[in-house]
């Protein structure tokens, strides 16, 4: 039984401790915080999905709090599958994939591996879509605000979601700079 527990511990610590030739194992100073920045960004992203991003008030007595998750459920319930896919891909899938792959590149990927450049290019491609999700949420807020019978109040979920995207962009920019520098000087 104890042997099995040690196996679980080793599998768990493999995700926490940086690999020998990873970026995390080779950087010093403030750059060591990139992993924590990516984890903070992931936490804010998850909060941003489920926390209310706005309250929509119609007329005087009808009020509804909306989160990204609520929007996805509403689109699915009303069979608006095209809108569901757009919001899901740009607000859930791309950001989650980008953060997961960035973290793996940070602490697990070997800089000397021949596939490292391919992994870095993939993450950079995902990073180019970073502001699309914030833009998408801003469009929804703007569309509701233009309505003559609605009033919109923004909530902390929108700020959490936006902060996640901005932090991930900051971390990814620094991560790619370090990766290129480490590849040039192995």
N, C-alpha and C positions, 0 to 999 in steps of 0.2 A: 504494500500500500504506500509506504513511504517512497519507494522507488518511482511509483506513478506520480506522486506529488512533485517530486523533483523534476520529472519530465514536463509537467505543466508549468513549473516555475521557469524552466529553461525555454520553453516555447513562448511564454509571456515576456520574459526579459529580452528575448531576441528582437522584439518589436520596440523595446525601450532603449536598450544599449546600442550605440552605433556600431555598424560593421567596421572592420579594420580599415578599409580603403574608402570609406564613405566621406562625404563632404563634412558631416558632423564630427567625424573623428579627426579631421585635419584643420579645422578653423580654430581661431583664438579670439579672445576679446568679445566685443558685443555681438559678433556674428554667431556666437554659440547660442544666442537667443532665438534664432530662426525657427528651430523646432517648436519652441514654446509659442512663438507667434503663430505658427501654423495650427497648433492645437487650440489656441485662443480663438483664432478665426473659425475653426470648425465648430467650436462651442457656440459662438455668436451666430453662425449660420443655422444651426439646429434651432436655437432660440428664435431666430428670425422666421423660420418656417412655421412655427406653431404659435408664436405670440401675436396678438392683434397688431396689424399694421395701420389700421384706420377704423374709425367709426363713421358709418354713413347714416346721416339723419335725413329722413324724408318727411316732409311736412313738419308737424310739430311733435307728434307722439310716436313715430316709427323710427327706431334706432337699431342698427345692426353692426356688431364688431366683426371685422374681416381679417383673417390671416391668410397666408399663402396656402396653407393646407386646406383651409375652408374654401378658398377659391377653387382649388383642384377638385375637392369633393363636389362642389356646386356644378362645375363644368361636367364632371362625369355623370352626375345625377340628371342633368338636363341634356345629356348626350351631345355635348359640344366637344367632341373628341379632338378636333383640330386645335382649339384654344387650350384644351387640357394638355396636349402634347407640347405646344409652344411653351406654356408656363412650366410644365414639368422639366422639359429639356433644359431651358435656359435658367430656371430658378432653383432647380433641385439637382438634376443630373450633372450638368457641366461644373457647377461650383463644387459639388461633393467629389466628383472624379478628379478635378484639378487639385483639391486639397489632399486627397488620399495619395495621388501619384507624386505630388510635391513632397509630402512627408516621407514616402518610400524612397524617393530620390535623395532626400536629405540624409536619412539615417541608415538606409539599407543598400543603396546602389553603390557598386564599386566603380570609382572614377576611372580606373584603368581598364575596365571591361569594354569590349568593342561595341556593345549595344548601348553604352551609356549615352552617346551622342544622339542616338535614335530616341531614347527615353526623354532626354532633355528637349529635343525638338517637339515631341508630342505634348509635353507640358507647356511649352511656349505657345503652341497652337491653341491649346485650351485657354491659356491666359489671355489670348487676344479677344476672347468672348466675355471677359470678366465684367465689363460694364453693361453688357447687354441685359443681364438680369435686373440690375438696378434701373436701367432705362425702361424695361418692361413694367416694373412696378410703378415707376413714375408716370408712365402712360395711363395705367389704370386709374391712378389717383387724379390725374389731369382730366380724364374722361368723366369721372364722377363729379369733379368740381365744376365742370362746364354745365352740367345739368342744372336746370333752373329750379327744380324742386328738391335738390339734395344739398346737404352741407356735409363737409368732410373734416374730420379731426384726426390728425396723424398720431400714432402711438409708438411706443418704444420698440415694437417689433420691427418697424421699418428702419429705425436707426440701428438696431442690432444687425439686421440683414445687410444694410449698407456698410456698416463698420467691418463686418466680416469680409465683404468683397474688397474694401480698401486695404485692410490688413493683409489679405492674401496677395493682393497685387504688390504691395510693398515687400512682403517676404519672397514672393516669386521673382521679383526683379533682382533682389540681392542674391537669391539662390542661384539664378542663372549666371550672374556676374562671377560669383565664386566658382561655380562649376567650370566656366570657361577658363578662368584663371588657373584652376587646379589641373585642367586638361593640358593647358599650354606648358605648365611647369610641374610635371609629375614627380 
